[in-house]
Amino acid sequence: MDAEAPVSPKIASVDDDVTSLALGKSILSQKYDIITIPSGEKFFVLLEKVQPNLILLDVEMPGMNGYEVLKRLKANPKYADIPVIFLTSRSDTSSELEGLSLGAIDYISKPFSPPLLLKRIELHLLVVTQTERLKEFNTNLQQMVKAKTKTVLDMQNSVLKTVANLVEYRDEVTGGHIERTRGYLEILLDAMFAQKLHADEIKTWDRDFFLQSSQLHDVGKISIRDNILLKPDKLTDEEFNIMKKHTLFGVQIIEEIQKDTSESSFLTYAKILAGTHHEKWNGTGYPYGLAGENIPLGGRLMAIADVYDALISVRPYKTPLTHEKAMQIIVEGKGTQFDPDLIELFLSVADKFNRLVQKTKPN
């Protein structure tokens, strides 16, 4: 089967001078598909059916002149990118400048040299072709980058989930805690965007990385001995002091990971959440004893998500509380354990927390 012949570029020649139209067609028809139109008005009728690759446009025409045709073309996004060359008997600089200022790509004075006209059309069409190929390349490149970025994010998320699951497999009573706290954070973060709370800060965050990183907030529990981590009774003061070190162990683990990677944005979030989710607004938390806004915003958010989930979940030393009771306890901690503004935020979306709990059905 024979290969299809290449399609010749379409050139529309718009001129009220029949002689000029015939001359232009005789010069160009061997290389191009030439369409001749005797007026600007008829040209726009043609455009509804055929879109040329390039337009040769006379300036001085009765009715709609060339400048008016060009203005109308540029005002329509569908036609604005079609290259226009003015062919005109005007040779003054001001006329040429006006045409180029309106968006024409070239300005050729009549009478023109046929070889020169051919060459200039060839070059302009080449620019158009290369521009289209560049746009296509950029589009494909962007799609490749998005696909590659998604692959990297998926891989990172898979690694994070695996590490987080290691913690949960050791601490059997907190099954589903990591998944749920990530969900609570997402609810809070979406509400912050909607209510423009701390807008200047959170607009600089990478939302996906931040939520991914929350899966590592308890990673330091890997370093806690089983006889403490899995103890079925309430911890002694000494044991609790050891348990509190899981925050510092988490920071150390994440810092070790950061040493081996150049992409550490999500690890930076992870270190903040791991190290500060047990800090309290009044400064009585651990491990650093930070207070108020000295506690990173991510840590203040994580504190609410972490405590809420602990309250509604089963523990060896307690039964799960209802959503309403958990809400009451968290509200009582407003201004002491928790950021007052974030408690108001929590109250505005607490029903979504409850729906998430009902959906995931913690043990």
BALOBA-1460 file (C-alpha; in Angstrom, 3 decimals):
// residues 363
<rec num="1" residu="m" x="0.000" y="0.000" z="0.000"/>
<rec num="2" residu="d" x="1.413" y="3.396" z="-1.028"/>
<rec num="3" residu="a" x="2.169" y="5.926" z="1.680"/>
<rec num="4" residu="e" x="-0.141" y="8.913" z="1.810"/>
<rec num="5" residu="a" x="1.205" y="12.077" z="0.166"/>
<rec num="6" residu="p" x="2.086" y="14.846" z="2.607"/>
<rec num="7" residu="v" x="-0.621" y="17.485" z="3.009"/>
<rec num="8" residu="s" x="0.378" y="20.889" z="1.632"/>
<rec num="9" residu="p" x="0.006" y="23.841" z="4.019"/>
<rec num="10" residu="k" x="-3.074" y="25.985" z="3.372"/>
<rec num="11" residu="i" x="-2.474" y="29.656" z="2.625"/>
<rec num="12" residu="a" x="-5.328" y="32.148" z="2.452"/>
<rec num="13" residu="s" x="-4.666" y="35.159" z="0.224"/>
<rec num="14" residu="v" x="-7.026" y="38.052" z="0.985"/>
<rec num="15" residu="d" x="-6.956" y="40.926" z="-1.514"/>
<rec num="16" residu="d" x="-9.529" y="42.963" z="-3.458"/>
<rec num="17" residu="d" x="-7.118" y="43.146" z="-6.414"/>
<rec num="18" residu="v" x="-7.939" y="40.196" z="-8.694"/>
<rec num="19" residu="t" x="-4.612" y="40.557" z="-10.509"/>
<rec num="20" residu="s" x="-2.647" y="40.299" z="-7.267"/>
<rec num="21" residu="l" x="-4.659" y="37.252" z="-6.236"/>
<rec num="22" residu="a" x="-3.969" y="35.516" z="-9.543"/>
<rec num="23" residu="l" x="-0.258" y="36.363" z="-9.419"/>
<rec num="24" residu="g" x="0.103" y="35.131" z="-5.858"/>
<rec num="25" residu="k" x="-1.704" y="31.908" z="-6.687"/>
<rec num="26" residu="s" x="0.479" y="31.197" z="-9.708"/>
<rec num="27" residu="i" x="3.631" y="31.705" z="-7.626"/>
<rec num="28" residu="l" x="2.603" y="29.672" z="-4.617"/>
<rec num="29" residu="s" x="0.301" y="26.927" z="-5.909"/>
<rec num="30" residu="q" x="3.125" y="24.514" z="-6.742"/>
<rec num="31" residu="k" x="4.102" y="24.251" z="-3.058"/>
<rec num="32" residu="y" x="0.968" y="25.263" z="-1.198"/>
<rec num="33" residu="d" x="-2.792" y="24.858" z="-1.186"/>
<rec num="34" residu="i" x="-3.838" y="28.436" z="-2.042"/>
<rec num="35" residu="i" x="-7.269" y="29.835" z="-1.270"/>
<rec num="36" residu="t" x="-8.031" y="33.291" z="-2.719"/>
<rec num="37" residu="i" x="-10.600" y="35.576" z="-1.105"/>
<rec num="38" residu="p" x="-11.539" y="39.026" z="-2.507"/>
<rec num="39" residu="s" x="-12.592" y="40.745" z="0.757"/>
<rec num="40" residu="g" x="-12.253" y="40.680" z="4.518"/>
<rec num="41" residu="e" x="-15.928" y="39.962" z="4.991"/>
<rec num="42" residu="k" x="-15.829" y="36.862" z="2.768"/>
<rec num="43" residu="f" x="-12.621" y="35.748" z="4.471"/>
<rec num="44" residu="f" x="-14.405" y="35.381" z="7.816"/>
<rec num="45" residu="v" x="-17.141" y="33.359" z="6.127"/>
<rec num="46" residu="l" x="-14.404" y="31.027" z="4.869"/>
<rec num="47" residu="l" x="-12.821" y="30.766" z="8.336"/>
<rec num="48" residu="e" x="-15.965" y="29.056" z="9.620"/>
<rec num="49" residu="k" x="-15.209" y="26.142" z="7.274"/>
<rec num="50" residu="v" x="-11.432" y="26.170" z="6.694"/>
<rec num="51" residu="q" x="-8.567" y="27.309" z="8.929"/>
<rec num="52" residu="p" x="-5.406" y="28.179" z="6.957"/>
<rec num="53" residu="n" x="-1.842" y="27.702" z="8.167"/>
<rec num="54" residu="l" x="-0.880" y="31.232" z="7.081"/>
<rec num="55" residu="i" x="-2.656" y="34.342" z="5.806"/>
<rec num="56" residu="l" x="-1.468" y="36.811" z="3.145"/>
<rec num="57" residu="l" x="-3.424" y="39.985" z="3.790"/>
<rec num="58" residu="d" x="-3.735" y="43.178" z="1.782"/>
<rec num="59" residu="v" x="-4.028" y="46.385" z="3.802"/>
<rec num="60" residu="e" x="-6.058" y="48.633" z="1.524"/>
<rec num="61" residu="m" x="-9.397" y="46.973" z="0.830"/>
<rec num="62" residu="p" x="-12.890" y="48.488" z="0.604"/>
<rec num="63" residu="g" x="-15.181" y="47.754" z="3.529"/>
<rec num="64" residu="m" x="-13.057" y="45.938" z="6.092"/>
<rec num="65" residu="n" x="-9.388" y="46.849" z="5.569"/>
<rec num="66" residu="g" x="-6.428" y="44.649" z="6.483"/>
<rec num="67" residu="y" x="-5.825" y="46.225" z="9.875"/>
<rec num="68" residu="e" x="-9.448" y="45.625" z="10.870"/>
<rec num="69" residu="v" x="-9.248" y="42.019" z="9.681"/>
<rec num="70" residu="l" x="-6.123" y="41.470" z="11.777"/>
<rec num="71" residu="k" x="-7.672" y="43.049" z="14.886"/>
<rec num="72" residu="r" x="-10.690" y="40.767" z="14.567"/>
<rec num="73" residu="l" x="-8.452" y="37.728" z="14.106"/>
<rec num="74" residu="k" x="-6.369" y="38.500" z="17.190"/>
<rec num="75" residu="a" x="-9.495" y="39.076" z="19.276"/>
<rec num="76" residu="n" x="-10.631" y="35.484" z="18.657"/>
<rec num="77" residu="p" x="-8.574" y="32.830" z="20.512"/>
<rec num="78" residu="k" x="-9.495" y="30.296" z="17.835"/>
<rec num="79" residu="y" x="-7.677" y="32.292" z="15.130"/>
<rec num="80" residu="a" x="-5.250" y="34.476" z="17.083"/>
<rec num="81" residu="d" x="-2.239" y="32.217" z="16.465"/>
<rec num="82" residu="i" x="-2.580" y="32.017" z="12.676"/>
<rec num="83" residu="p" x="0.439" y="33.908" z="11.249"/>
<rec num="84" residu="v" x="-0.414" y="36.915" z="9.090"/>
<rec num="85" residu="i" x="1.821" y="38.533" z="6.463"/>
<rec num="86" residu="f" x="0.768" y="41.927" z="5.077"/>
<rec num="87" residu="l" x="1.188" y="42.311" z="1.315"/>
<rec num="88" residu="t" x="0.627" y="45.955" z="0.423"/>
<rec num="89" residu="s" x="1.609" y="48.762" z="-1.892"/>
<rec num="90" residu="r" x="2.264" y="50.943" z="1.162"/>
<rec num="91" residu="s" x="5.952" y="51.262" z="1.847"/>
<rec num="92" residu="d" x="6.116" y="53.895" z="4.590"/>
<rec num="93" residu="t" x="7.592" y="52.995" z="7.950"/>
<rec num="94" residu="s" x="4.540" y="54.047" z="9.966"/>
<rec num="95" residu="s" x="2.256" y="51.668" z="8.045"/>
<rec num="96" residu="e" x="4.694" y="48.801" z="8.511"/>
<rec num="97" residu="l" x="5.024" y="49.574" z="12.217"/>
<rec num="98" residu="e" x="1.257" y="49.671" z="12.639"/>
<rec num="99" residu="g" x="0.862" y="46.276" z="10.977"/>
<rec num="100" residu="l" x="3.582" y="44.652" z="13.084"/>
<rec num="101" residu="s" x="2.218" y="46.261" z="16.244"/>
<rec num="102" residu="l" x="-1.181" y="44.707" z="15.587"/>
<rec num="103" residu="g" x="0.419" y="41.250" z="15.424"/>
<rec num="104" residu="a" x="1.472" y="40.650" z="11.836"/>
<rec num="105" residu="i" x="4.643" y="38.544" z="11.530"/>
<rec num="106" residu="d" x="5.904" y="40.239" z="8.365"/>
<rec num="107" residu="y" x="5.224" y="43.164" z="6.029"/>
<rec num="108" residu="i" x="6.025" y="42.766" z="2.343"/>
<rec num="109" residu="s" x="5.663" y="45.644" z="-0.105"/>
<rec num="110" residu="k" x="4.199" y="45.243" z="-3.599"/>
<rec num="111" residu="p" x="5.436" y="44.587" z="-6.175"/>
<rec num="112" residu="f" x="7.200" y="41.664" z="-4.494"/>
<rec num="113" residu="s" x="9.922" y="39.338" z="-5.694"/>
<rec num="114" residu="p" x="8.452" y="35.825" z="-6.200"/>
<rec num="115" residu="p" x="11.563" y="33.972" z="-4.885"/>
<rec num="116" residu="l" x="11.701" y="36.293" z="-1.859"/>
<rec num="117" residu="l" x="7.985" y="35.795" z="-1.145"/>
<rec num="118" residu="l" x="8.386" y="32.017" z="-1.353"/>
<rec num="119" residu="k" x="11.395" y="32.014" z="0.932"/>
<rec num="120" residu="r" x="9.781" y="34.238" z="3.565"/>
<rec num="121" residu="i" x="6.608" y="32.137" z="3.592"/>
<rec num="122" residu="e" x="8.733" y="28.995" z="3.879"/>
<rec num="123" residu="l" x="10.643" y="30.399" z="6.841"/>
<rec num="124" residu="h" x="7.518" y="31.596" z="8.636"/>
<rec num="125" residu="l" x="5.793" y="28.231" z="8.180"/>
<rec num="126" residu="l" x="8.934" y="26.537" z="9.474"/>
<rec num="127" residu="v" x="8.754" y="28.691" z="12.608"/>
<rec num="128" residu="v" x="5.081" y="27.738" z="13.016"/>
<rec num="129" residu="t" x="5.882" y="24.044" z="12.633"/>
<rec num="130" residu="q" x="8.762" y="24.205" z="15.091"/>
<rec num="131" residu="t" x="6.633" y="26.155" z="17.569"/>
<rec num="132" residu="e" x="3.882" y="23.534" z="17.368"/>
<rec num="133" residu="r" x="6.436" y="20.758" z="17.843"/>
<rec num="134" residu="l" x="7.902" y="22.592" z="20.823"/>
<rec num="135" residu="k" x="4.440" y="22.961" z="22.366"/>
<rec num="136" residu="e" x="3.779" y="19.262" z="21.777"/>
<rec num="137" residu="f" x="7.168" y="18.378" z="23.254"/>
<rec num="138" residu="n" x="6.515" y="20.567" z="26.309"/>
<rec num="139" residu="t" x="3.086" y="18.995" z="26.769"/>
<rec num="140" residu="n" x="4.557" y="15.499" z="26.518"/>
<rec num="141" residu="l" x="7.401" y="16.483" z="28.835"/>
<rec num="142" residu="q" x="4.990" y="17.846" z="31.417"/>
<rec num="143" residu="q" x="2.987" y="14.625" z="31.227"/>
<rec num="144" residu="m" x="6.182" y="12.598" z="31.651"/>
<rec num="145" residu="v" x="7.243" y="14.731" z="34.618"/>
<rec num="146" residu="k" x="3.805" y="14.359" z="36.215"/>
<rec num="147" residu="a" x="3.895" y="10.605" z="35.650"/>
<rec num="148" residu="k" x="7.429" y="10.365" z="37.053"/>
<rec num="149" residu="t" x="6.522" y="12.565" z="40.015"/>
<rec num="150" residu="k" x="3.485" y="10.402" z="40.730"/>
<rec num="151" residu="t" x="5.655" y="7.285" z="40.543"/>
<rec num="152" residu="v" x="8.133" y="8.775" z="43.014"/>
<rec num="153" residu="l" x="5.334" y="9.905" z="45.333"/>
<rec num="154" residu="d" x="3.701" y="6.480" z="45.149"/>
<rec num="155" residu="m" x="7.029" y="4.825" z="45.925"/>
<rec num="156" residu="q" x="7.672" y="7.205" z="48.825"/>
<rec num="157" residu="n" x="4.190" y="6.599" z="50.165"/>
<rec num="158" residu="s" x="4.676" y="2.851" z="49.894"/>
<rec num="159" residu="v" x="7.931" y="3.041" z="51.857"/>
<rec num="160" residu="l" x="6.318" y="5.293" z="54.461"/>
<rec num="161" residu="k" x="3.362" y="2.942" z="54.852"/>
<rec num="162" residu="t" x="5.683" y="-0.031" z="55.225"/>
<rec num="163" residu="v" x="7.689" y="1.701" z="57.962"/>
<rec num="164" residu="a" x="4.502" y="2.915" z="59.655"/>
<rec num="165" residu="n" x="3.042" y="-0.595" z="59.541"/>
<rec num="166" residu="l" x="6.136" y="-1.912" z="61.304"/>
<rec num="167" residu="v" x="5.251" y="0.354" z="64.212"/>
<rec num="168" residu="e" x="1.625" y="-0.743" z="64.215"/>
<rec num="169" residu="y" x="2.520" y="-4.434" z="64.035"/>
<rec num="170" residu="r" x="4.601" y="-4.001" z="67.201"/>
<rec num="171" residu="d" x="1.988" y="-1.881" z="68.963"/>
<rec num="172" residu="e" x="-1.016" y="-4.076" z="68.243"/>
<rec num="173" residu="v" x="-3.516" y="-2.025" z="70.257"/>
<rec num="174" residu="t" x="-3.131" y="0.986" z="67.971"/>
<rec num="175" residu="g" x="-4.161" y="-0.758" z="64.740"/>
<rec num="176" residu="g" x="-5.422" y="1.770" z="62.173"/>
<rec num="177" residu="h" x="-4.163" y="4.719" z="64.216"/>
<rec num="178" residu="i" x="-1.761" y="5.934" z="61.534"/>
<rec num="179" residu="e" x="-4.329" y="5.762" z="58.754"/>
<rec num="180" residu="r" x="-6.965" y="7.544" z="60.811"/>
<rec num="181" residu="t" x="-4.685" y="10.310" z="62.078"/>
<rec num="182" residu="r" x="-3.668" y="11.012" z="58.499"/>
<rec num="183" residu="g" x="-7.372" y="11.323" z="57.679"/>
<rec num="184" residu="y" x="-7.974" y="13.693" z="60.609"/>
<rec num="185" residu="l" x="-5.058" y="15.868" z="59.482"/>
<rec num="186" residu="e" x="-6.470" y="16.041" z="55.977"/>
<rec num="187" residu="i" x="-9.836" y="17.195" z="57.363"/>
<rec num="188" residu="l" x="-8.164" y="19.857" z="59.500"/>
<rec num="189" residu="l" x="-5.910" y="21.041" z="56.693"/>
<rec num="190" residu="d" x="-8.795" y="21.362" z="54.234"/>
<rec num="191" residu="a" x="-10.732" y="23.356" z="56.837"/>
<rec num="192" residu="m" x="-7.757" y="25.650" z="57.389"/>
<rec num="193" residu="f" x="-7.602" y="26.409" z="53.674"/>
<rec num="194" residu="a" x="-11.356" y="27.007" z="53.547"/>
<rec num="195" residu="q" x="-11.348" y="29.271" z="56.623"/>
<rec num="196" residu="k" x="-8.046" y="30.968" z="55.696"/>
<rec num="197" residu="l" x="-6.561" y="30.112" z="59.088"/>
<rec num="198" residu="h" x="-2.766" y="30.508" z="59.133"/>
<rec num="199" residu="a" x="-3.129" y="31.052" z="55.384"/>
<rec num="200" residu="d" x="0.306" y="32.627" z="54.887"/>
<rec num="201" residu="e" x="2.024" y="29.612" z="56.413"/>
<rec num="202" residu="i" x="0.060" y="26.716" z="54.991"/>
<rec num="203" residu="k" x="0.154" y="28.068" z="51.445"/>
<rec num="204" residu="t" x="3.888" y="27.302" z="51.492"/>
<rec num="205" residu="w" x="3.290" y="23.667" z="52.469"/>
<rec num="206" residu="d" x="3.292" y="20.764" z="50.042"/>
<rec num="207" residu="r" x="-0.044" y="19.243" z="51.033"/>
<rec num="208" residu="d" x="0.706" y="15.741" z="49.731"/>
<rec num="209" residu="f" x="4.111" y="15.599" z="51.406"/>
<rec num="210" residu="f" x="2.693" y="16.901" z="54.685"/>
<rec num="211" residu="l" x="-0.043" y="14.261" z="54.792"/>
<rec num="212" residu="q" x="2.357" y="11.509" z="53.717"/>
<rec num="213" residu="s" x="4.814" y="12.475" z="56.414"/>
<rec num="214" residu="s" x="2.211" y="12.084" z="59.168"/>
<rec num="215" residu="q" x="2.573" y="8.320" z="58.774"/>
<rec num="216" residu="l" x="5.951" y="8.583" z="60.504"/>
<rec num="217" residu="h" x="4.812" y="10.532" z="63.566"/>
<rec num="218" residu="d" x="5.153" y="7.447" z="65.805"/>
<rec num="219" residu="v" x="8.127" y="5.862" z="64.033"/>
<rec num="220" residu="g" x="10.235" y="6.297" z="67.189"/>
<rec num="221" residu="k" x="8.181" y="3.573" z="68.894"/>
<rec num="222" residu="i" x="10.330" y="1.110" z="66.982"/>
<rec num="223" residu="s" x="13.030" y="1.875" z="69.552"/>
<rec num="224" residu="i" x="10.809" y="1.281" z="72.619"/>
<rec num="225" residu="r" x="11.231" y="-2.067" z="74.378"/>
<rec num="226" residu="d" x="8.376" y="-4.568" z="74.045"/>
<rec num="227" residu="n" x="7.858" y="-4.856" z="77.808"/>
<rec num="228" residu="i" x="6.912" y="-1.159" z="77.819"/>
<rec num="229" residu="l" x="5.323" y="-0.757" z="74.392"/>
<rec num="230" residu="l" x="3.156" y="-3.877" z="74.792"/>
<rec num="231" residu="k" x="2.489" y="-3.630" z="78.524"/>
<rec num="232" residu="p" x="-1.211" y="-4.460" z="79.118"/>
<rec num="233" residu="d" x="-1.432" y="-2.208" z="82.182"/>
<rec num="234" residu="k" x="-0.956" y="1.484" z="82.733"/>
<rec num="235" residu="l" x="2.703" y="2.509" z="82.621"/>
<rec num="236" residu="t" x="4.641" y="3.487" z="85.736"/>
<rec num="237" residu="d" x="6.183" y="6.961" z="85.839"/>
<rec num="238" residu="e" x="9.586" y="5.486" z="84.973"/>
<rec num="239" residu="e" x="8.145" y="3.503" z="82.084"/>
<rec num="240" residu="f" x="6.207" y="6.513" z="80.843"/>
<rec num="241" residu="n" x="9.399" y="8.591" z="80.836"/>
<rec num="242" residu="i" x="10.958" y="5.949" z="78.592"/>
<rec num="243" residu="m" x="7.868" y="5.888" z="76.363"/>
<rec num="244" residu="k" x="8.060" y="9.667" z="75.966"/>
<rec num="245" residu="k" x="11.454" y="9.234" z="74.324"/>
<rec num="246" residu="h" x="9.755" y="7.798" z="71.236"/>
<rec num="247" residu="t" x="9.455" y="11.400" z="70.026"/>
<rec num="248" residu="l" x="13.225" y="11.941" z="70.159"/>
<rec num="249" residu="f" x="13.911" y="8.486" z="68.744"/>
<rec num="250" residu="g" x="11.599" y="9.364" z="65.847"/>
<rec num="251" residu="v" x="13.518" y="12.564" z="65.143"/>
<rec num="252" residu="q" x="16.818" y="10.646" z="65.198"/>
<rec num="253" residu="i" x="15.526" y="7.959" z="62.823"/>
<rec num="254" residu="i" x="14.248" y="10.544" z="60.334"/>
<rec num="255" residu="e" x="17.511" y="12.517" z="60.508"/>
<rec num="256" residu="e" x="19.410" y="9.333" z="59.648"/>
<rec num="257" residu="i" x="17.165" y="8.825" z="56.610"/>
<rec num="258" residu="q" x="17.720" y="12.449" z="55.562"/>
<rec num="259" residu="k" x="21.466" y="11.879" z="55.396"/>
<rec num="260" residu="d" x="20.977" y="9.421" z="52.552"/>
<rec num="261" residu="t" x="18.599" y="11.391" z="50.348"/>
<rec num="262" residu="s" x="18.667" y="14.731" z="48.536"/>
<rec num="263" residu="e" x="14.841" y="14.921" z="48.522"/>
<rec num="264" residu="s" x="13.907" y="15.566" z="52.116"/>
<rec num="265" residu="s" x="10.838" y="17.837" z="51.990"/>
<rec num="266" residu="f" x="8.459" y="15.198" z="53.293"/>
<rec num="267" residu="l" x="11.064" y="14.067" z="55.828"/>
<rec num="268" residu="t" x="11.261" y="17.624" z="57.186"/>
<rec num="269" residu="y" x="7.517" y="17.540" z="57.836"/>
<rec num="270" residu="a" x="7.874" y="14.048" z="59.317"/>
<rec num="271" residu="k" x="10.571" y="15.194" z="61.756"/>
<rec num="272" residu="i" x="8.386" y="18.095" z="62.954"/>
<rec num="273" residu="l" x="5.370" y="15.847" z="63.496"/>
<rec num="274" residu="a" x="7.381" y="13.082" z="65.178"/>
<rec num="275" residu="g" x="9.164" y="15.488" z="67.493"/>
<rec num="276" residu="t" x="6.364" y="17.859" z="68.510"/>
<rec num="277" residu="h" x="3.021" y="16.038" z="68.491"/>
<rec num="278" residu="h" x="3.158" y="15.640" z="72.295"/>
<rec num="279" residu="e" x="3.982" y="19.282" z="73.043"/>
<rec num="280" residu="k" x="1.271" y="21.240" z="74.900"/>
<rec num="281" residu="w" x="0.097" y="24.803" z="74.385"/>
<rec num="282" residu="n" x="0.947" y="25.738" z="78.004"/>
<rec num="283" residu="g" x="4.486" y="24.364" z="77.779"/>
<rec num="284" residu="t" x="4.018" y="21.229" z="79.906"/>
<rec num="285" residu="g" x="4.365" y="18.766" z="77.055"/>
<rec num="286" residu="y" x="7.378" y="16.807" z="75.837"/>
<rec num="287" residu="p" x="10.113" y="16.349" z="74.677"/>
<rec num="288" residu="y" x="11.127" y="20.013" z="74.380"/>
<rec num="289" residu="g" x="8.622" y="21.774" z="76.638"/>
<rec num="290" residu="l" x="7.647" y="24.202" z="73.878"/>
<rec num="291" residu="a" x="4.706" y="26.552" z="74.434"/>
<rec num="292" residu="g" x="2.195" y="28.479" z="72.318"/>
<rec num="293" residu="e" x="3.211" y="29.308" z="68.786"/>
<rec num="294" residu="n" x="6.745" y="28.117" z="69.478"/>
<rec num="295" residu="i" x="5.252" y="24.696" z="68.825"/>
<rec num="296" residu="p" x="5.298" y="24.199" z="65.038"/>
<rec num="297" residu="l" x="1.841" y="24.414" z="63.476"/>
<rec num="298" residu="g" x="2.147" y="20.860" z="62.152"/>
<rec num="299" residu="g" x="2.808" y="19.576" z="65.663"/>
<rec num="300" residu="r" x="-0.197" y="21.459" z="67.049"/>
<rec num="301" residu="l" x="-2.423" y="19.902" z="64.402"/>
<rec num="302" residu="m" x="-0.990" y="16.445" z="64.971"/>
<rec num="303" residu="a" x="-1.598" y="16.773" z="68.714"/>
<rec num="304" residu="i" x="-5.356" y="17.102" z="68.179"/>
<rec num="305" residu="a" x="-5.499" y="14.236" z="65.689"/>
<rec num="306" residu="d" x="-3.365" y="11.983" z="67.908"/>
<rec num="307" residu="v" x="-5.266" y="12.608" z="71.148"/>
<rec num="308" residu="y" x="-8.686" y="12.309" z="69.514"/>
<rec num="309" residu="d" x="-7.799" y="8.924" z="68.068"/>
<rec num="310" residu="a" x="-6.343" y="7.718" z="71.374"/>
<rec num="311" residu="l" x="-9.563" y="8.661" z="73.148"/>
<rec num="312" residu="i" x="-11.911" y="6.844" z="70.770"/>
<rec num="313" residu="s" x="-9.689" y="3.736" z="70.505"/>
<rec num="314" residu="v" x="-9.390" y="0.617" z="72.648"/>
<rec num="315" residu="r" x="-6.467" y="0.402" z="75.088"/>
<rec num="316" residu="p" x="-5.663" y="-2.441" z="77.549"/>
<rec num="317" residu="y" x="-6.226" y="-0.044" z="80.434"/>
<rec num="318" residu="k" x="-9.377" y="1.686" z="79.108"/>
<rec num="319" residu="t" x="-12.458" y="1.277" z="76.972"/>
<rec num="320" residu="p" x="-12.967" y="3.493" z="73.904"/>
<rec num="321" residu="l" x="-14.788" y="6.752" z="74.515"/>
<rec num="322" residu="t" x="-17.662" y="8.000" z="72.419"/>
<rec num="323" residu="h" x="-17.100" y="10.737" z="69.869"/>
<rec num="324" residu="e" x="-19.038" y="13.158" z="72.074"/>
<rec num="325" residu="k" x="-16.937" y="12.387" z="75.149"/>
<rec num="326" residu="a" x="-13.702" y="12.671" z="73.152"/>
<rec num="327" residu="m" x="-14.861" y="16.067" z="71.859"/>
<rec num="328" residu="q" x="-15.596" y="17.211" z="75.402"/>
<rec num="329" residu="i" x="-12.134" y="16.229" z="76.667"/>
<rec num="330" residu="i" x="-10.384" y="17.937" z="73.744"/>
<rec num="331" residu="v" x="-12.396" y="21.134" z="74.221"/>
<rec num="332" residu="e" x="-11.481" y="21.108" z="77.926"/>
<rec num="333" residu="g" x="-7.841" y="21.203" z="76.812"/>
<rec num="334" residu="k" x="-8.344" y="24.445" z="74.877"/>
<rec num="335" residu="g" x="-5.636" y="26.920" z="75.851"/>
<rec num="336" residu="t" x="-3.811" y="24.426" z="78.051"/>
<rec num="337" residu="q" x="-3.050" y="21.340" z="75.985"/>
<rec num="338" residu="f" x="-4.201" y="22.595" z="72.587"/>
<rec num="339" residu="d" x="-4.005" y="25.723" z="70.434"/>
<rec num="340" residu="p" x="-7.299" y="27.618" z="71.067"/>
<rec num="341" residu="d" x="-7.729" y="28.570" z="67.400"/>
<rec num="342" residu="l" x="-7.227" y="24.985" z="66.298"/>
<rec num="343" residu="i" x="-9.817" y="23.774" z="68.810"/>
<rec num="344" residu="e" x="-12.360" y="26.106" z="67.180"/>
<rec num="345" residu="l" x="-11.280" y="24.661" z="63.835"/>
<rec num="346" residu="f" x="-11.693" y="21.129" z="65.206"/>
<rec num="347" residu="l" x="-15.210" y="21.886" z="66.434"/>
<rec num="348" residu="s" x="-16.196" y="23.093" z="62.966"/>
<rec num="349" residu="v" x="-15.282" y="19.713" z="61.430"/>
<rec num="350" residu="a" x="-15.722" y="17.307" z="64.360"/>
<rec num="351" residu="d" x="-18.628" y="15.590" z="62.600"/>
<rec num="352" residu="k" x="-16.227" y="14.650" z="59.797"/>
<rec num="353" residu="f" x="-13.886" y="13.079" z="62.357"/>
<rec num="354" residu="n" x="-16.821" y="10.997" z="63.591"/>
<rec num="355" residu="r" x="-17.777" y="9.899" z="60.077"/>
<rec num="356" residu="l" x="-14.180" y="8.847" z="59.428"/>
<rec num="357" residu="v" x="-14.181" y="6.789" z="62.645"/>
<rec num="358" residu="q" x="-17.445" y="5.117" z="61.701"/>
<rec num="359" residu="k" x="-16.079" y="4.319" z="58.262"/>
<rec num="360" residu="t" x="-12.802" y="2.826" z="59.460"/>
<rec num="361" residu="k" x="-14.316" y="1.157" z="62.569"/>
<rec num="362" residu="p" x="-11.313" y="1.059" z="64.913"/>
<rec num="363" residu="n" x="-11.061" y="-1.899" z="67.257"/>
